[in-house]
């Protein structure tokens, strides 16, 4: 779905056969290999049944093994003996760093005192974010693997766990010589941020009474009780009925990795995040998230998303039922929340910052740091606006336009943005991976997206020439029956439980699972029948939105359309029949293999039984396939599918030309996208209905049926 995972456009490749998922395995090598800093291509190639297969080389696998071990039981001391000699001191040789002044800045901060181990970390605190950036640069400036490796070990032992995880993840995602490295799923590294506190309480009690708990060969004996928080978290306007969606670990992981890929305090020429149209991407991604959330609300009989206003109490309370590792509960918010006495002071500043951006959009220009004016009266101006409201370092003037989103999150979560450790008690809005659980997340971004819609309102509607594909007509579309259902899904939460490394059991054989019922859908196909007088390349876009009873409704409803798929087609003169299955949808990803199972593959590879295939099967960048469709209803939930075929408009940088999509997502490459059209085309502008309905478009009414498990099994 380009919609909800726009940041990952065209970064995922299928396995070479196009259908099967090739196994991902690792090889353990005991030695630390010195690897030069810079772009590193960790591949060798072989041919299997005429297909080219890429494998990770030994140097790459040394790194892969290391990251899986260094992140195991993050809140406990390092227990792997080979790493213990490096826990006492970082590498002090200045010649081992690309920019030692940045390294020295971190060392000075460390000596003055960083956030302590065991204390609660949030990326939405100014000081913690600054320290995280310094730690990231400390890692990033290591010129070789040996230096990097030793510094990571030292930081793992001596730096706050949340800060360490954030900086290390940023490093793996952005450092050139770590591209393709797989990290365990964030919900298995930090399960406390994804499962209620009672789950861990239940697991701890079972461990105390049963020494074999977690080690039973039959997984069902290692389950911890788990449920959604709908009965406690939100009891306002039926919000709790959406907990299966808002608390889905895949959905929250998706958002976490997007925000880490495009962390607001990272950017500039070195990382090149602006090459990916990061500002436009930020706004479009959130617009698509809200569209998808709206469809889920609608399928549950709930009304439109409320828009947040700073002048009124917050009607929707939220009790996450989450607890940090140290047992402290996440901060909650009661229903009809009233602002604290000093909040209006912060709110007045925030409203002033919002007004500056709104005035820039209305005036048609922004003012840079040196006083120059940059016009916003062109389509590319949306990228500038997106960087303004998100407050990234790529903003043209963050000193004046400020950081609207971080400030708003701090106020809404009642966590002090500039507070010290003793003053910060974060709620779910102050963590990337928990934000989407709170209904206020959607209400706030409904407000923030007004900047997106205001900007687009100043652009003229698309003309017939911009919308049409001369000589190409969609004659019809057939869609298989759409069926959704709930099924059990197990997450390995053992990394969030204390483990005695001195015992006779191995941590890699210790697996405790939390089971939840998750939404899924039966795979379906659709067929496009296209008549063409043109031979050549075209681009198909597929959207899902509310059922349209009259085309004029589209003016309002277009913001609720979710882009599900986008791909190129080679048209021939005459009739073209294009069949597409959801298993081919370019942006959807499957569930990741569990932490311990991946490590067991390491052991099999160590015995020389398998190789590590670079096929993106454990990719972090994509929308969870399970959530492709909203839940639907037993008698069918009406939706509209929309299809459009456009000419191929070449992007500024050819797709995949600056990165290898076999093993990396291409963040910052500038070559992720199929074509140069704006995100959300053709729904991103006001519609002129006198010329909108062209022959290369097609609406298809569909129904989404929700069934129970027994019916689902019969339907497969």
C-alpha positions as CSV (number, residue, x, y, z in Angstrom):
1,X,0.0,0.0,0.0
2,X,1.7,3.1,-1.1
3,X,-0.8,5.0,0.9
4,X,0.0,3.9,4.4
5,X,3.6,3.0,3.7
6,X,4.5,5.7,1.3
7,X,7.9,6.0,2.9
8,X,8.8,2.6,1.8
9,X,7.7,3.0,-1.8
10,X,9.2,0.4,-4.0
11,X,11.8,-0.8,-1.5
12,X,10.6,-4.4,-1.2
13,X,11.4,-7.2,-3.6
14,X,9.7,-10.5,-3.8
15,X,11.7,-13.7,-3.5
16,X,13.3,-14.7,-6.8
17,X,10.5,-17.1,-7.6
18,X,7.9,-14.4,-7.0
19,X,5.8,-16.5,-4.7
20,X,7.8,-18.3,-2.0
21,X,9.6,-16.8,0.9
22,X,13.2,-17.9,0.9
23,X,14.7,-18.8,4.3
24,X,16.7,-16.2,6.1
25,X,19.6,-17.7,7.9
26,X,22.9,-16.6,9.5
27,X,26.4,-17.9,10.0
28,X,28.3,-17.3,13.2
29,X,31.9,-16.2,12.9
30,X,33.8,-15.7,16.1
31,X,36.3,-13.1,14.9
32,X,35.7,-9.4,14.7
33,X,36.4,-8.3,11.1
34,X,37.6,-4.8,10.4
35,X,35.5,-3.3,7.6
36,X,36.2,0.2,6.1
37,X,33.5,2.8,6.7
38,X,31.4,3.6,3.7
39,X,29.0,1.9,1.3
40,X,29.4,-1.8,1.9
41,X,27.9,-4.4,-0.4
42,X,27.5,-7.6,1.6
43,X,26.7,-10.0,-1.2
44,X,27.8,-13.0,-3.2
45,X,25.7,-14.4,-6.0
46,X,24.7,-17.8,-7.2
47,X,22.3,-19.2,-9.8
48,X,19.6,-21.6,-8.7
49,X,17.2,-23.0,-11.4
50,X,18.2,-20.1,-13.6
51,X,17.5,-17.5,-11.1
52,X,20.1,-15.2,-9.5
53,X,20.1,-15.5,-5.7
54,X,22.1,-13.2,-3.5
55,X,23.7,-14.4,-0.2
56,X,25.2,-12.4,2.6
57,X,29.0,-12.8,2.9
58,X,30.9,-13.7,6.1
59,X,31.7,-10.1,7.1
60,X,28.0,-9.2,7.0
61,X,27.1,-12.2,9.1
62,X,29.6,-11.2,11.8
63,X,27.6,-8.1,12.2
64,X,24.2,-9.8,12.1
65,X,25.2,-12.2,14.9
66,X,26.5,-9.3,17.0
67,X,23.3,-7.2,16.8
68,X,21.1,-10.2,17.8
69,X,23.2,-10.9,20.8
70,X,23.8,-7.3,22.0
71,X,20.0,-6.6,22.1
72,X,19.1,-9.7,24.0
73,X,17.5,-8.9,27.4
74,X,18.3,-5.2,27.0
75,X,17.6,-4.3,30.7
76,X,20.0,-6.9,32.0
77,X,23.9,-6.7,32.0
78,X,25.7,-8.2,29.0
79,X,26.0,-11.9,29.5
80,X,28.1,-12.9,26.5
81,X,31.6,-13.4,27.6
82,X,33.3,-12.4,24.4
83,X,31.9,-8.8,24.8
84,X,32.8,-8.3,28.4
85,X,36.3,-7.0,27.8
86,X,35.0,-4.0,26.0
87,X,32.4,-2.8,28.5
88,X,34.7,-0.6,30.5
89,X,35.9,1.9,28.0
90,X,35.1,3.3,24.6
91,X,37.8,3.6,21.8
92,X,39.7,6.7,22.7
93,X,42.0,6.9,19.6
94,X,40.8,10.1,17.8
95,X,42.2,8.7,14.5
96,X,39.4,6.1,14.6
97,X,36.7,8.6,14.0
98,X,35.6,10.6,10.9
99,X,34.6,13.6,13.0
100,X,36.2,13.6,16.4
101,X,34.7,16.9,17.5
102,X,31.2,15.3,17.4
103,X,32.5,12.3,19.3
104,X,34.1,14.6,21.9
105,X,30.8,16.4,22.3
106,X,29.1,13.2,23.3
107,X,31.9,12.2,25.7
108,X,31.6,15.6,27.4
109,X,27.8,15.1,27.8
110,X,28.4,11.6,29.2
111,X,30.9,12.9,31.7
112,X,28.5,15.6,32.8
113,X,25.7,13.1,33.2
114,X,23.2,11.6,30.8
115,X,19.9,10.0,31.5
116,X,20.7,7.2,33.9
117,X,20.2,3.5,33.3
118,X,16.8,2.2,34.3
119,X,15.1,5.6,34.0
120,X,12.2,6.2,31.6
121,X,13.3,7.4,28.2
122,X,11.2,9.3,25.6
123,X,12.4,10.7,22.3
124,X,10.0,13.6,22.7
125,X,12.0,15.2,25.4
126,X,14.4,17.8,24.2
127,X,17.4,16.8,26.3
128,X,16.9,13.1,25.7
129,X,16.6,13.6,22.0
130,X,19.8,15.7,22.0
131,X,21.7,13.0,23.9
132,X,20.3,10.4,21.5
133,X,21.6,12.4,18.6
134,X,25.0,12.7,20.2
135,X,25.2,8.9,20.9
136,X,24.1,8.2,17.3
137,X,27.0,10.4,16.0
138,X,29.3,8.7,18.4
139,X,28.4,5.4,16.6
140,X,28.2,6.9,13.2
141,X,31.7,8.5,13.3
142,X,33.5,5.2,13.9
143,X,35.6,4.6,10.7
144,X,35.7,0.8,10.9
145,X,33.8,-2.1,12.3
146,X,36.2,-2.8,15.1
147,X,35.7,0.7,16.6
148,X,32.0,0.6,16.1
149,X,31.7,-2.8,17.6
150,X,33.6,-1.9,20.8
151,X,31.8,1.4,21.2
152,X,28.4,-0.3,20.9
153,X,29.3,-2.8,23.6
154,X,30.5,-0.1,25.9
155,X,27.3,1.9,25.3
156,X,25.1,-1.2,25.8
157,X,26.6,-1.6,29.3
158,X,26.7,2.1,30.4
159,X,24.0,4.1,28.6
160,X,20.3,4.3,29.3
161,X,18.5,1.3,27.7
162,X,15.9,3.3,25.7
163,X,18.5,5.8,24.5
164,X,20.9,3.1,23.5
165,X,18.2,1.2,21.6
166,X,17.1,4.4,19.7
167,X,20.6,5.4,18.8
168,X,21.6,1.9,17.7
169,X,18.5,1.5,15.6
170,X,19.1,4.9,13.9
171,X,22.7,3.8,13.3
172,X,21.7,0.4,11.7
173,X,19.0,2.1,9.6
174,X,21.3,4.9,8.3
175,X,24.9,3.9,8.4
176,X,26.1,2.9,4.9
177,X,28.0,-0.2,6.0
178,X,25.1,-1.6,8.0
179,X,22.5,-1.6,5.2
180,X,20.6,-4.9,5.1
181,X,21.2,-5.8,8.7
182,X,18.1,-7.3,10.3
183,X,17.1,-6.2,13.8
184,X,14.7,-8.1,15.9
185,X,11.2,-6.7,15.8
186,X,10.7,-3.7,18.0
187,X,7.8,-5.4,19.8
188,X,10.1,-8.3,20.8
189,X,13.0,-6.0,21.9
190,X,10.6,-3.8,23.9
191,X,7.5,-5.9,24.5
192,X,6.5,-3.7,27.5
193,X,5.6,-1.0,25.0
194,X,3.2,-3.3,23.1
195,X,1.5,-5.5,25.8
196,X,-0.4,-4.7,29.0
197,X,1.4,-4.9,32.3
198,X,-0.9,-7.8,33.4
199,X,0.7,-10.0,30.7
200,X,4.1,-9.7,32.3
201,X,2.6,-10.1,35.8
202,X,1.0,-13.3,34.7
203,X,4.2,-14.6,33.0
204,X,6.3,-13.8,36.1
205,X,3.9,-15.7,38.4
206,X,3.9,-18.7,36.1
207,X,7.7,-18.7,36.0
208,X,7.8,-18.6,39.8
209,X,5.5,-21.6,40.1
210,X,6.8,-23.6,37.1
211,X,10.6,-23.7,36.5
212,X,9.9,-25.2,33.0
213,X,7.7,-22.3,32.0
214,X,9.2,-20.9,28.8
215,X,11.0,-24.1,28.0
216,X,8.2,-26.5,27.2
217,X,8.6,-28.0,23.7
218,X,4.9,-27.5,23.1
219,X,4.5,-23.7,22.7
220,X,1.0,-23.6,24.1
221,X,2.3,-24.3,27.6
222,X,4.4,-21.2,27.4
223,X,1.6,-18.8,26.7
224,X,0.9,-15.7,28.8
225,X,-2.6,-14.3,29.2
226,X,-3.1,-11.3,26.8
227,X,-6.0,-9.2,25.7
228,X,-6.8,-5.8,24.3
229,X,-7.4,-2.9,26.7
230,X,-10.8,-2.1,25.3
231,X,-12.6,-2.6,28.6
232,X,-10.3,-0.1,30.4
233,X,-8.5,2.1,27.9
234,X,-11.2,4.1,26.1
235,X,-14.8,4.2,27.1
236,X,-15.8,7.3,25.1
237,X,-17.8,7.0,21.9
238,X,-16.9,3.4,21.5
239,X,-13.2,4.0,20.8
240,X,-12.3,0.8,22.6
241,X,-13.9,-1.3,19.9
242,X,-11.0,-0.3,17.7
243,X,-8.3,-1.7,20.0
244,X,-7.6,-4.7,17.7
245,X,-6.5,-2.1,15.2
246,X,-4.9,0.7,17.2
247,X,-3.0,-1.8,19.4
248,X,-1.9,-4.1,16.6
249,X,1.8,-4.7,17.0
250,X,2.4,-4.6,13.2
251,X,0.7,-1.2,12.8
252,X,2.6,0.3,15.7
253,X,5.9,-1.1,14.5
254,X,5.2,0.3,11.0
255,X,4.8,3.8,12.5
256,X,7.9,3.4,14.7
257,X,10.1,2.4,11.8
258,X,8.8,5.2,9.6
259,X,9.7,7.8,12.3
260,X,13.1,6.2,12.9
261,X,13.8,6.2,9.1
262,X,13.0,9.9,9.0
263,X,13.8,11.0,12.5
264,X,13.2,14.8,12.7
265,X,16.7,15.5,14.2
266,X,18.4,13.6,11.3
267,X,18.9,15.0,7.8
268,X,21.2,17.3,5.8
269,X,23.3,16.4,2.8
270,X,25.0,13.4,4.4
271,X,21.9,11.3,5.0
272,X,20.0,12.7,2.1
273,X,16.5,12.2,3.6
274,X,15.3,15.2,1.7
275,X,16.0,13.3,-1.5
276,X,12.9,11.2,-0.6
277,X,10.6,14.2,-0.6
278,X,10.5,13.8,3.2
279,X,8.2,16.7,3.9
280,X,5.6,15.6,1.4
281,X,6.0,12.0,2.5
282,X,5.5,13.0,6.2
283,X,2.2,14.7,5.5
284,X,0.9,12.1,3.0
285,X,1.8,9.2,5.2
286,X,-0.2,10.7,8.1
287,X,-3.1,11.6,5.8
288,X,-3.2,8.0,4.7
289,X,-3.0,6.7,8.3
290,X,-6.0,8.8,9.1
291,X,-7.9,7.6,6.0
292,X,-7.2,4.0,7.0
293,X,-8.3,4.7,10.6
294,X,-11.5,6.3,9.3
295,X,-12.4,3.2,7.3
296,X,-11.8,1.0,10.4
297,X,-14.0,3.4,12.4
298,X,-16.7,3.3,9.8
299,X,-16.7,-0.5,9.6
300,X,-17.4,-0.5,13.4
301,X,-20.2,1.9,13.1
302,X,-18.3,4.9,14.5
303,X,-18.6,8.4,13.2
304,X,-15.9,10.8,11.7
305,X,-12.7,11.5,13.5
306,X,-13.1,14.4,16.0
307,X,-10.7,17.3,15.4
308,X,-8.8,18.5,18.3
309,X,-9.2,22.1,19.4
310,X,-6.9,23.9,21.9
311,X,-9.8,25.9,23.4
312,X,-11.8,22.9,24.7
313,X,-11.2,20.0,27.1
314,X,-10.1,16.7,25.5
315,X,-13.2,14.6,25.5
316,X,-11.5,11.2,24.9
317,X,-9.6,9.8,27.8
318,X,-7.0,7.0,27.5
319,X,-5.6,4.5,29.9
320,X,-3.0,2.4,28.1
321,X,-2.6,-0.3,30.8
322,X,1.1,-0.4,29.7
323,X,3.9,-0.4,32.2
324,X,7.5,0.4,31.7
325,X,10.2,-2.2,32.5
326,X,10.7,-0.7,35.9
327,X,6.9,-1.1,36.7
328,X,5.9,2.5,36.4
329,X,2.6,2.8,34.4
330,X,2.4,4.9,31.3
331,X,0.8,8.2,32.1
332,X,-2.9,8.2,31.5
333,X,-5.5,10.9,30.6
334,X,-9.0,11.1,32.0
335,X,-12.0,11.8,29.8
336,X,-12.9,15.5,29.4
337,X,-9.4,16.4,30.4
338,X,-8.9,20.0,31.5
339,X,-5.7,21.8,30.8
340,X,-3.4,22.4,33.8
341,X,-2.9,26.0,34.9
342,X,0.4,26.4,33.1
343,X,-0.6,24.7,29.9
344,X,-2.2,27.8,28.4
345,X,1.2,29.4,28.3
346,X,2.6,26.6,26.3
347,X,-0.6,26.5,24.2
348,X,-0.3,30.1,23.3
349,X,3.2,29.5,22.0
350,X,2.1,26.5,20.0
351,X,-0.9,28.4,18.5
352,X,1.5,31.2,17.5
353,X,3.7,28.6,15.7
354,X,0.7,27.2,13.9
355,X,-0.3,30.6,12.8
356,X,3.1,31.3,11.3
357,X,2.9,28.2,9.1
358,X,-0.7,29.0,8.2
359,X,0.2,32.6,7.2
360,X,3.1,31.3,5.1
361,X,0.7,29.0,3.2
362,X,-1.9,31.8,2.7
363,X,0.8,34.4,1.6
364,X,2.4,31.8,-0.7
365,X,5.9,32.0,0.6
366,X,8.2,31.0,3.5
367,X,11.1,33.0,4.9
368,X,14.4,31.3,5.2
369,X,16.9,31.9,8.1
370,X,18.7,34.5,6.0
371,X,15.5,36.4,5.1
372,X,15.0,35.1,1.6
373,X,11.5,34.2,0.3
374,X,10.7,30.8,-1.2
375,X,7.5,30.5,-3.1
376,X,4.9,27.9,-2.1
377,X,2.7,28.4,-5.2
378,X,4.0,25.2,-7.0
379,X,3.3,21.5,-6.3
380,X,6.8,20.9,-4.9
381,X,6.1,23.4,-2.1
382,X,4.3,20.7,-0.2
383,X,7.7,19.3,0.7
384,X,8.6,22.6,2.3
385,X,5.4,22.7,4.3
386,X,5.8,19.2,5.5
387,X,9.3,19.9,6.8
388,X,7.9,23.0,8.5
389,X,5.2,21.3,10.5
390,X,7.3,18.3,11.5
391,X,10.2,20.6,12.5
392,X,12.9,18.5,10.8
393,X,16.5,19.7,10.4
394,X,15.7,20.0,6.7
395,X,13.2,22.8,7.5
396,X,14.0,26.0,5.7
397,X,13.7,27.9,9.0
398,X,13.1,25.8,12.1
399,X,14.2,28.7,14.3
400,X,11.1,30.7,13.3
401,X,8.5,28.1,12.4
402,X,9.5,25.9,15.3
403,X,8.5,22.3,15.9
404,X,4.7,22.0,16.0
405,X,4.3,18.2,16.4
406,X,6.8,17.6,19.3
407,X,5.4,20.6,21.2
408,X,1.8,19.4,20.7
409,X,2.7,15.8,21.8
410,X,4.3,17.1,25.0
411,X,1.2,19.1,25.9
412,X,-1.2,16.3,25.0
413,X,0.8,13.7,26.9
414,X,1.4,16.0,29.9
415,X,5.1,15.3,29.7
416,X,7.5,18.2,30.0
417,X,9.4,18.7,26.7
418,X,12.3,20.4,28.6
419,X,12.0,18.5,31.8
420,X,14.7,16.5,33.5
421,X,14.4,12.8,34.5
422,X,12.7,13.6,37.7
423,X,10.1,15.7,35.9
424,X,9.3,13.5,32.9
425,X,6.5,10.9,33.1
426,X,5.7,10.1,29.5
427,X,2.4,8.9,28.1
428,X,1.9,6.9,24.9
429,X,2.1,9.9,22.7
430,X,5.7,10.4,23.7
431,X,6.9,7.2,22.1
432,X,6.8,6.4,18.3
433,X,5.8,2.8,18.9
434,X,2.9,3.6,21.3
435,X,1.4,6.7,19.7
436,X,-1.2,5.1,17.6
437,X,-2.9,3.5,20.6
438,X,-4.4,6.8,21.7
439,X,-7.4,8.3,20.0
440,X,-6.0,11.7,20.5
441,X,-3.2,10.8,18.1
442,X,-5.7,10.8,15.2
443,X,-7.6,13.8,16.5
444,X,-4.3,15.8,16.6
445,X,-3.2,14.8,13.2
446,X,-6.6,15.6,11.9
447,X,-5.8,19.2,13.0
448,X,-2.2,19.1,11.7
449,X,-3.3,17.9,8.3
450,X,-5.3,21.1,7.8
451,X,-1.9,22.5,6.7
452,X,-1.8,19.8,4.0
453,X,-5.3,20.6,2.7
454,X,-4.8,24.4,2.9
455,X,-1.7,24.1,0.8
456,X,-3.4,21.9,-1.8
457,X,-6.4,24.3,-2.0
458,X,-4.1,26.9,-3.6
459,X,-3.1,24.5,-6.4
460,X,-5.4,24.5,-9.5
461,X,-7.5,21.3,-10.1
462,X,-5.9,18.8,-12.4
463,X,-6.7,19.4,-16.1
464,X,-8.0,16.8,-18.5
465,X,-4.5,16.6,-20.0
466,X,-3.0,15.8,-16.6
467,X,-5.7,13.2,-15.7
468,X,-6.2,11.3,-18.9
469,X,-4.1,8.7,-20.7
470,X,-4.8,9.2,-24.4
471,X,-6.0,6.0,-26.0
472,X,-6.2,4.0,-22.8
473,X,-9.5,3.0,-21.3
474,X,-10.4,0.7,-18.3
475,X,-13.3,-1.4,-19.6
476,X,-14.0,-3.2,-16.4
477,X,-12.7,-4.6,-13.1
478,X,-13.6,-7.8,-11.4
479,X,-12.7,-8.4,-7.8
480,X,-12.9,-11.7,-5.8
481,X,-14.9,-11.9,-2.6
482,X,-13.4,-9.9,0.2
483,X,-13.3,-11.8,3.6
484,X,-11.8,-10.7,6.9
485,X,-11.5,-12.7,10.1
486,X,-9.7,-12.8,13.4
487,X,-7.0,-15.4,14.1
488,X,-4.6,-16.0,17.0
489,X,-1.2,-14.4,16.7
490,X,1.7,-15.1,19.0
491,X,4.5,-12.7,19.9
492,X,7.6,-13.8,21.7
493,X,7.8,-11.5,24.8
494,X,10.6,-13.4,26.5
495,X,13.0,-10.6,25.9
496,X,10.9,-8.5,28.3
497,X,11.3,-11.0,31.2
498,X,14.3,-11.4,33.5
499,X,16.5,-14.4,32.6
500,X,19.1,-16.1,34.8
501,X,22.1,-16.6,32.5
502,X,23.8,-18.7,35.2
503,X,21.2,-21.4,35.0
504,X,21.3,-24.6,33.0
505,X,19.0,-23.3,30.3
506,X,19.9,-21.2,27.3
507,X,18.2,-17.8,26.7
508,X,17.7,-18.8,23.1
509,X,15.5,-21.8,24.2
510,X,13.5,-19.5,26.5
511,X,10.3,-18.4,24.8
512,X,7.2,-17.0,26.4
513,X,4.4,-16.0,24.0
514,X,1.6,-13.5,24.3
515,X,-1.4,-14.4,22.2
516,X,-3.9,-12.0,20.7
517,X,-6.6,-12.3,18.1
518,X,-5.5,-10.3,15.1
519,X,-7.3,-9.1,12.1
520,X,-6.4,-10.8,8.8
521,X,-8.0,-11.2,5.4
522,X,-8.3,-14.0,2.9
523,X,-6.0,-13.3,-0.1
524,X,-7.9,-12.0,-3.1
525,X,-7.2,-11.1,-6.7
526,X,-8.6,-8.5,-9.1
527,X,-8.6,-8.3,-12.9
528,X,-8.3,-5.1,-14.9
529,X,-9.5,-5.2,-18.5
530,X,-7.8,-2.4,-20.3
531,X,-8.3,-1.3,-24.0
532,X,-5.2,0.5,-25.3
533,X,-4.3,2.2,-28.6
534,X,-0.8,2.8,-27.0
535,X,2.0,0.4,-26.6
536,X,4.4,1.1,-23.8
537,X,4.7,1.6,-20.1
538,X,2.0,2.8,-17.8
539,X,1.4,3.0,-14.0
540,X,-1.6,1.5,-12.2
541,X,-2.7,3.0,-8.9
542,X,-5.4,1.3,-6.8
543,X,-7.3,3.0,-4.0
544,X,-9.8,1.9,-1.3
545,X,-12.3,4.3,0.1
546,X,-15.9,4.9,1.3
547,X,-18.7,3.7,-1.0
548,X,-19.5,6.5,-3.5
549,X,-23.2,7.0,-4.2
550,X,-22.6,10.0,-6.4
551,X,-19.4,11.3,-7.9
552,X,-19.9,14.7,-6.3
553,X,-19.3,13.1,-2.9
554,X,-15.7,12.7,-3.9
555,X,-14.8,16.3,-3.1
556,X,-15.2,15.5,0.6
557,X,-14.5,11.7,0.6
558,X,-11.3,11.8,-1.4
559,X,-9.3,12.4,1.8
560,X,-10.5,9.0,3.1
561,X,-9.1,7.0,0.1
562,X,-6.2,4.7,0.9
563,X,-3.7,3.8,-1.8
564,X,-3.4,0.0,-1.7
565,X,-1.1,-0.7,-4.6
566,X,1.0,0.9,-7.4
567,X,2.9,-0.8,-10.1
568,X,4.1,-0.5,-13.7
569,X,2.4,-2.3,-16.7
570,X,3.6,-2.8,-20.2
571,X,0.5,-2.1,-22.4
572,X,0.1,-3.6,-25.8
573,X,-2.2,-2.3,-28.6
574,X,-5.6,-3.9,-28.1
575,X,-7.0,-5.7,-25.1
576,X,-4.9,-6.0,-21.9
577,X,-6.0,-8.2,-19.0
578,X,-4.0,-7.6,-15.8
579,X,-4.5,-9.9,-12.9
580,X,-3.1,-8.9,-9.5
581,X,-3.2,-10.8,-6.2
582,X,-2.8,-9.3,-2.8
583,X,0.3,-11.4,-2.3
584,X,1.9,-9.2,-5.0
585,X,0.9,-5.9,-3.5
586,X,4.2,-4.1,-3.5
587,X,4.2,-2.4,-0.1
588,X,2.7,-5.1,2.1
589,X,5.0,-7.2,4.4
590,X,4.3,-10.4,6.3
591,X,4.9,-11.0,10.0
592,X,8.5,-11.1,11.1
593,X,10.1,-14.3,12.3
594,X,10.4,-14.3,16.1
595,X,13.6,-13.2,17.8
596,X,14.6,-16.7,19.1
597,X,13.6,-18.5,15.9
598,X,15.9,-16.2,13.9
599,X,18.7,-16.9,16.3
600,X,18.2,-20.6,15.9
601,X,18.7,-20.1,12.2
602,X,22.0,-18.7,13.1
603,X,22.9,-21.9,14.8
604,X,21.8,-24.0,11.9
605,X,23.9,-21.8,9.6
606,X,26.8,-22.1,12.0
607,X,26.7,-25.8,11.4
608,X,26.9,-25.1,7.6
609,X,23.4,-26.2,6.9
610,X,22.0,-23.1,5.3
611,X,23.0,-19.7,3.9
612,X,21.7,-16.2,4.5
613,X,19.5,-15.2,1.5
614,X,19.2,-11.5,0.9
615,X,15.5,-11.3,-0.1
616,X,14.0,-8.7,2.3
617,X,11.8,-11.4,3.9
618,X,12.5,-9.8,7.3
619,X,12.2,-6.2,6.0
620,X,11.2,-3.4,8.4
621,X,9.8,-1.1,5.8
622,X,6.2,-1.9,4.9
623,X,2.6,-2.0,5.9
624,X,1.4,-5.2,7.6
625,X,-0.4,-7.4,5.1
626,X,-2.9,-8.5,7.7
627,X,-4.4,-4.9,7.9
628,X,-4.9,-4.5,4.1
629,X,-8.7,-4.4,4.6
630,X,-10.9,-2.9,7.3
631,X,-12.7,-5.4,9.5
632,X,-16.0,-5.3,7.5
633,X,-19.3,-6.6,8.6
634,X,-21.1,-10.0,8.6
635,X,-23.5,-8.7,5.9
636,X,-20.9,-6.9,4.0
637,X,-19.3,-3.5,4.5
638,X,-19.6,-1.3,1.3
639,X,-16.4,0.2,-0.1
640,X,-15.3,1.7,-3.4
641,X,-12.1,0.5,-5.1
642,X,-10.7,3.1,-7.5
643,X,-8.2,2.3,-10.3
644,X,-6.4,4.7,-12.6
645,X,-3.8,4.0,-15.3
646,X,-1.5,6.9,-16.1
647,X,1.4,7.4,-18.5
648,X,4.8,6.8,-17.0
649,X,6.4,10.1,-15.8
650,X,10.0,9.4,-15.1
651,X,11.1,10.4,-11.6
652,X,14.1,12.7,-11.1
653,X,16.3,9.8,-10.2
654,X,15.5,6.4,-11.8
655,X,14.0,3.9,-9.4
656,X,16.5,1.6,-7.7
657,X,19.4,3.4,-9.4
658,X,21.2,4.5,-6.2
659,X,20.6,1.5,-3.9
660,X,20.2,-2.3,-4.0
661,X,16.6,-3.1,-3.2
662,X,17.6,-6.7,-2.6
663,X,18.7,-6.0,0.9
664,X,17.9,-2.4,1.8
665,X,14.9,-0.1,1.9
666,X,16.7,2.8,0.2
667,X,15.9,5.5,2.8
668,X,17.6,8.7,1.7
669,X,18.5,7.2,-1.7
670,X,16.1,9.5,-3.7
671,X,15.3,6.6,-6.0
672,X,12.5,4.8,-4.2
673,X,9.6,5.9,-6.3
674,X,8.1,4.6,-9.6
675,X,7.2,8.0,-11.1
676,X,7.2,11.7,-10.5
677,X,3.5,12.2,-9.8
678,X,2.5,13.7,-6.4
679,X,1.7,11.3,-3.6
680,X,-2.0,10.6,-3.6
681,X,-2.6,11.6,-7.2
682,X,-5.3,12.3,-8.4
683,X,-7.0,12.8,-5.0
684,X,-4.5,15.3,-3.6
685,X,-6.2,18.4,-5.1
686,X,-9.6,20.0,-5.4
687,X,-11.6,18.2,-8.0
688,X,-13.2,19.9,-11.1
689,X,-16.0,17.5,-11.8
690,X,-16.5,18.8,-15.3
691,X,-13.3,17.0,-16.4
692,X,-12.4,14.5,-13.7
693,X,-14.0,11.2,-14.8
694,X,-11.7,10.2,-17.6
695,X,-11.7,6.8,-19.4
696,X,-8.5,5.7,-17.7
697,X,-10.3,5.7,-14.3
698,X,-12.7,3.2,-12.9
699,X,-14.7,2.9,-9.6
700,X,-15.7,-0.6,-8.5
701,X,-18.2,-1.1,-5.6
702,X,-17.2,-4.0,-3.3
703,X,-18.3,-5.5,0.0
704,X,-16.0,-6.7,2.9
705,X,-17.4,-9.6,4.8
706,X,-16.3,-10.4,8.3
707,X,-16.7,-14.0,9.3
708,X,-15.7,-16.1,12.4
709,X,-12.9,-18.6,12.4
710,X,-15.0,-21.6,11.3
711,X,-16.5,-19.9,8.3
712,X,-13.0,-18.6,7.4
713,X,-11.6,-22.1,7.3
714,X,-14.5,-23.2,5.0
715,X,-13.9,-20.3,2.7
716,X,-10.2,-21.0,2.1
